[in-house]
Amino acid sequence: MLDHYRMFADYNRWANRRLYAAAAELSDSEFRQNKGAFFGSLQRTLNHLLTTDRIWMKRFTKEGEAPSTLDAILHDDLASLTAARVAEDERIIAWIDGLDETRLAATVSYSPLSVPGQITQRLGPTLAHFFNHQTHHRGQAHATLTALGRPSLTLDLVFFLRADGQKWAD
């Protein structure tokens, strides 16, 4: 499973780079325009992804900043949001690379922001949620881009495996 999660961390970085490159083609007003996604705009959706990644990474590592709301705007503009995203993706990759099977089988405990109480579960399945959540909201970001009249992005894992992720397909 370690290689599975390492592949997802690498894929996550690849997909985010593609998504942020597409966002860079937008005007500032398009970037902020509410197109009906769960968090409304691309700006708010991308901030949500960074917010939740930081929340999860704080839970996993006990280090770093963790926002206290799921709709926090950590960076108002795309340039600083992009720089923060790049740094967070590298942080995720480095942390995943440092895991071993013992740690993956261990438990993680946390208190969700949305539901009071303590949750304890194995790290492995929690990481599955972590990466699935990113894919879910990248899908909403993709829908926002197409609603703004932009071309559809190719974000499928199989395309990553055929290109930059070839090492995971061998």
Disulfide bonds with the S-S distance in Angstrom:
none
